[in-house]
């Protein structure tokens, strides 16, 4: 029965609802970047002051997520999802009516906290509700919404802003959330925690700390994201300086990247089911390192560079989905907690990678930071290999 991967209508509705929520939150996270110039002009602030809204959102997500995690292991997960989406919705609509930069900071913080409560519980819900191959497939489909939010959601948001002003992007984000919210309420079952109701708040943290696989797996995610975002953050700058592409042309390259990443994530569950999550992480980590090296070697050929970026997107899509699928099953009784830490480590890797790249780019250029990205990805692959071998020894 499980081999056929048949889904009931209610399950399909649930997948669609989760996909759309992840799409909206993903688009809301990324859409701020192209809107910064308009926000800067409207609020009469500097670029740095406008960009601080990105940092505030990311910090609220990264710091808030671990504190919210144990709640999903103790209380009804549907209730927490509803609360998280409501907070995110309030933050989005408040951003749409913000009249000054300080208010905008506060409203981005609210949206970040709502996303921090929502996203880990989405992954935990998938891990609890679906099993085996079905879980692999659903995890890949829902994760692909993040890629689609970059490829389609961000251009749609900027298009809405051009119709009127940047506020329209947040009206659109909140409006779509309002449409999806009732669907989720209707199709997600009452999912009570499988752990004891008297579980102490700190016990969830202790379970992660004493798990032999949780911390190593989270560190793999941190190192992987550090390596990837070291290069990804500066792709646009590289394409502009090396090939003199304008903003619109660079946008087309990122759309191609986002769509390729979406396709890989969407189909990633099928690869994971055949290869296994850990093998898939190792293979796609190695492929990612190879494709980045090829970009360095053929950095004067635009066609080859774009081709390598598409291949890199495919490898990253499958690799990250595989890693997330593995992590969600590391401590089954504390899925919300570990996925909240997974989100936090992801944002920490993003912050460290982009920060490191910003410092080193002017000194060693794009090729130099690409070598650091390759080294980081190879370290993540080695860590995965060691963790996989230790897991086999324990099972023996």
Secondary structure by P-SEA (a helix, b strand, c coil): ccccccccaaaaaaaaaaaaaaaaaaaaacccccaaaaaaaaacccccccaaaaaaaaaaaaaaaaaaaaaaacccaaaaaaaaaaaaaaaaaaaaacccaaaaaaaaaaaaaaaaacaaaaaaaaaacccaaaaaaaaaaaaaaaaaaaacaaaaaaaaaaaccaaaaaaaaaaaaaaaaaaaaacccccccccccccccaaaaaaaaacccaaaaaaaaaaaaaaaaaccccaaaaaaaaccccaaaaaaaaaaaaaaaaaaaaaaaaaaaaccaaaaaaaaaaaaaaaaaaaaaacccaaaaaaaaaaaaaaaaaaaaaaaaaaaacccccaaaaaaaaaaaaaaaaaaaaaaaaaccccccaaaaaaaaaaaaaaaaaaaaaaaaaaaaaac
